[in-house]
Amino acid sequence: MRKSKFRVLVVDDYEPWRSFALRTLQKKRELEVVSEASDGLEAVQKAQELQPDLILLDIGLPTVNGIEAARRILQYAPNAKILFVSEQRSSDIVEEALRTGARGYLVKSKAATELVTAVEVVLQGEEFLSTSLTGPTRVGHEKEHIEPRRRQQVDQHELKLCADHAALADDFAQFTEAALNNGNAVVIIATESLRTGIFQRLRTNGLNLDATAERYFPLDISDPLSRFMVDEAVKVARQEGLHVAVG
């Protein structure tokens, strides 16, 4: 007999991502997010207490990393299905994660298009790998590769040259609107005048910035640069599945 509700535990130390996952999962009537956790030890404790059907589990967690947390969780909640969600793409890490007994591995930056599919596949008792993971095979299966139910997309980087400030604001606004509409988060590192131009264009285009406030981060260019280099900021943001624009 099929359950009327599948109980889900979301584990990630980045609150905006947990909020995104919560909103996405709430759209599915058969899913109920019963709790959240921000570190590995808390995840183990809540899994033991709540006995969820599904756990979305990050790898880079405080106190106890996600892979070790998964091992402990399955000792206390053996019926829980674990779906790793991480930006780590190393084949060694993916295979080690799956070796814990987890049922899937979702690349975090693909969550906007693959999260719902991944959850459905795992809850059906099947295994899931993101489209961007082509090398790893499921541990214990000979030459098996689990094909995701979405078309693979190729990541690419583009260089755009803008004639003036207005054109630059237009490009940034288009970039931001597309990312937010796809459920992604955006970090804009720019001057005050450019941020104002982007904001005005987004408002004119009818984008509800109040509804996307927890995924839209306009920062003054002097603030991030006073704390860390731009390259490092981009590196950190990519690890969290964010889109970054610097201008």
N, C-alpha and C positions, 0 to 999 in steps of 0.2 A: 504493500500500500504506500503510495507516494505521500510524503510529508506535505502538510499545508504550508509550513514555514521552515526554512533552513536558517539555523542560527549561526551568525557570523561574528568572529572576533577580528578586529583590525589592529595590527601592530606595526607602528612606525614612529620614529622619534621626531618626525617633521609634521607639525600640527596641520598646516595647510593641505598637505597631501592626505592626511586622515580625513579632513573635511571633504575633500574632493571624492575620496572613495566612499564616504558615507552618503553623499548626495547621489552618487552614481548607483549605489546598491539599493537605495531607497526607492528608486524608480521601478524596481522589480518586486512585485507583490509577494512573491514566494520567499523573499529574503528579509531577514530581520537582523540588524546589527545589534547584538546584545551588549557589547562593550568595546572599549578601546584600550590600548596599552602603548606606552612610549619607550619601554626598555625590555630587554630579554627576560629578566627575572620576573617582572610584573606579568609578562605574557605567559610564562609557565604557571604562575599562581592563578591567573584568571582562567586559563585553559583547564586546569585541574578543578577549579570551583564551578565553572559554567558548563563544561563539557560541550563546546560548540560543535556544529557540524563542519564548519569551514573556518580556517584561519588564514588571513592574508598576512604574510610575515616578511618584514624587511630583513636584510642581512646585517647591515651596519648599525647595530643597536648598542646602546650603553649597557653596562653591567655584564650582560651575557650576549654574545653575538647570535644572530638569527639561526645559524646552522646548529650551534650547540643548544639553543633554545628549542629547536625542532626535535632534537633527540630526546630532550627531557619531556617535552610536551607529549610525545607519542608514548612515553612510559605511563603518564598519568591520564591521558585522553586518547587511547588507542584508536578510537573510532573517528577522530577528527581528521579531516582532509586538509592538508597544508598546501597553500599556493604561495610560493616565494614571489615577492615583488621587489625588484632591486634593479639598479642601473649597472651593476656588475655584469660583465658579459664574458669574462674569462671562462674558457671551457672547463678548466680545473675547478673553479668555484661552482659553476653550474652542476657539474657531475657530483661534486661533494655535497651540494645542497640536495640533489635528488637521491643521493645515497642514504639520506636520513630516513627515507620513506615518504617524502613529500610527493604530491601528485602533479605538481606543475611549477613552471618558472616563467614569470612574466617580467619583461624588461619595463622598468617604470616609465620611461619616456614613451612607451607604446600603449600606456594604460588608457588613454583617451579613446582609442579605437579597439583595444583588445581586452579590456578588463571584464566586461560583461560576458564575452565569449569564453574567456579563460575560466571564469567562475562556473558558467553553465557546464563546460566540458568536465571540469574536475568534479562537480557535484553529481554528474552522470556516471562517475566511476572511471572516466577515461583520463588520459594524461595530456598535458598541454605544455608546449614550448612556444615562446614568442617567435614572430616571423624573422626577427633579426638574429636568431640563434640557429645557425645552420650546421655547426660542427658536432655538438654533443649528442650522444645517444643515451637513452634511458638505461641506467645501470642494471645489469642482469639480463638484458635483452640483446640478442645478437644482431648487430647492424641495424637496429630499429631507430627510425627517426619519426617523431610524432609531428605531423604536419598541422599547423594551426588552421583555423577555419576562416582565415582572412588572407587576402592577397598581400604578398610581401612587398614592402615599400623600401626604396633605397634612400638612405640618409644622404643629404648633400648640403654643401655650403655655397652661398651665393655672394658675389660682390656687386654692389650697386653704386653707381656714381650719380650724385644729385646736383642739379644745376644751381639750386638756391635753397634757402632755409625752408621755404614753403613746400618744395618738392620733397625735402628730407622729412618734414613732418607728415606729409601725405603717405610716404613709404612706411614710416614707423607706425602710423595709425592703421594702415592696411595689415601690416604684420601682426600688430597687437590684436586687432579685431578677429582675424582668422584664428589666432592661437586661442583666444578666450572662448570663441564660439565652438572650438573643438574640445573644450574642457581642460585646456592646458593652463599653466601659470606663466606669467610674463614678468620679467624684471626689466625696467627701462632705466638706464643710467645716462642722464642727459642734463643739459643746462635747463634753467628755469623756463626760459623762453620756449625752448623746444618741447619741454614737458607740457607747457600750457597749450601750445599749438596742437600737440597730439590729443590732449584732453578735449579741446574744442571740436576737433574733427570726429572723435569717437562719439561725443554727445550729438553732433549734427547727424551722424549716421544712425542714430537711434539705439546705440549700445547702452544697456543699463549697467553703468559702472558700480552702482550701489550693490547690485546682485553679484558682481564679480570682484568685490573689494578684496576678498581674501586670496584672490589669485592674481591681482594686479598690483605690482610694486614699483611705482615711479620714484626713483632715487635721484638726488642731486649728484652731479658728477664729482663734486669735490668731497662728498661724504664717503662713498665707497673707496675712492682712491686714497683717502687719508688713513684708511684702515687696512686695506689690502690691495694688491695689484689687480688690474683688470683681468689678466689671464687667470689668476687664481679665483677671482669671483666667478668667471665663466666656468671654470672647472668644477667649483662647488655647486653652482646652479645646475650644471648638467647632471651631476650625481643625484640631484633631487628631482630630475625630470622637468626642469624649467626651461623656458625660452628666454634668451637674454639678447637685448639690443643695446648697443653702446653708441652714443652720438654726442 
